[in-house]
Amino acid sequence: MQFIVYGHEIMSGSDIGMHFSLSLAQSKSEAATYWEAIRRLDPTAAPLGTLAIHEMILELPDVPTMIDLLNSPESLLRICLKSRKVMMLLHE
């Protein structure tokens, strides 16, 4: 079974810490909330740079693949990801 999720970066150009949502609008809103929280915590912090929101098509793994994943350090995202595209770039 395949499904679509939207992920916004927490660190520019990285999947580490990426946050996922069901819709592009929700992801955009959550990214804005993240930026506002960072600015409130440290108004003098260096700019976060450009963060992307990605549309990702994922596929649920079968049971043998899931067992392999549970027994390895491999990323679930990398295994389940079928395609991805940048939907928008957010600039601070």
BELTA-V692186 format. One record per pair of residues at least 12 apart in sequence whose C-alpha atoms are under 10 Angstrom apart, sorted by sequence separation. I is the first residue (numbers start at 1). J is the second residue. If there is no record, write none. Layout:
I/J, I/J
//
This chain:
6/18, 7/19, 8/20, 19/31, 35/47, 6/19, 7/20, 8/21, 35/48, 66/79, 6/20, 7/21, 65/79, 66/80, 5/20, 6/21, 7/22, 61/76, 65/80, 5/21, 6/22, 7/23, 8/24, 60/76, 4/21, 5/22, 6/23, 7/24, 4/22, 5/23, 6/24, 9/27, 58/76, 59/77, 61/79, 3/22, 4/23, 5/24, 6/25, 7/26, 8/27, 58/77, 60/79, 61/80, 6/26, 7/27, 8/28, 31/51, 58/78, 59/79, 60/80, 6/27, 7/28, 10/31, 31/52, 56/77, 58/79, 59/80, 60/81, 5/27, 6/28, 8/30, 9/31, 31/53, 58/80, 59/81, 7/30, 8/31, 57/80, 58/81, 59/82, 7/31, 10/34, 28/52, 56/80, 57/81, 58/82, 59/83, 10/35, 28/53, 56/81, 57/82, 58/83, 27/53, 56/82, 57/83, 58/84, 27/54, 56/83, 57/84, 27/55, 55/83, 56/84, 57/85, 24/53, 54/83, 55/84, 56/85, 24/54, 54/84, 55/85, 56/86, 24/55, 54/85, 55/86, 56/87, 23/55, 53/85, 54/86, 55/87, 20/53, 22/55, 52/85, 53/86, 54/87, 55/88, 19/53, 20/54, 21/55, 52/86, 53/87, 54/88, 18/53, 20/55, 52/87, 53/88, 54/89, 12/48, 13/49, 18/54, 20/56, 52/88, 53/89, 11/48, 12/49, 13/50, 14/51, 51/88, 52/89, 53/90, 10/48, 11/49, 12/50, 13/51, 14/52, 51/89, 52/90, 11/50, 12/51, 13/52, 50/89, 51/90, 52/91, 10/50, 11/51, 12/52, 50/90, 51/91, 9/50, 10/51, 11/52, 49/90, 50/91, 51/92, 9/51, 10/52, 49/91, 50/92, 8/51, 9/52, 10/53, 48/91, 49/92, 8/52, 9/53, 47/91, 48/92, 7/52, 8/53, 9/54, 47/92, 7/53, 8/54, 6/53, 7/54, 8/55, 6/54, 7/55, 5/54, 6/55, 7/56, 5/55, 6/56, 4/55, 5/56, 6/57, 4/56, 5/57, 3/56, 4/57, 5/58, 3/57, 4/58, 2/57, 3/58, 4/59, 2/58, 3/59, 1/58, 2/59, 3/60, 35/92, 1/59, 2/60, 32/90, 1/60, 2/61, 31/90, 1/61, 28/88, 32/92, 1/62, 28/89, 15/77, 28/90, 15/78, 24/87, 24/88, 4/81, 7/84, 2/80, 3/81, 4/82, 6/84, 8/86, 12/90, 2/81, 3/82, 4/83, 5/84, 6/85, 7/86, 8/87, 2/82, 4/84, 6/86, 7/87, 8/88, 9/89, 6/87, 8/89, 9/90, 8/90
//
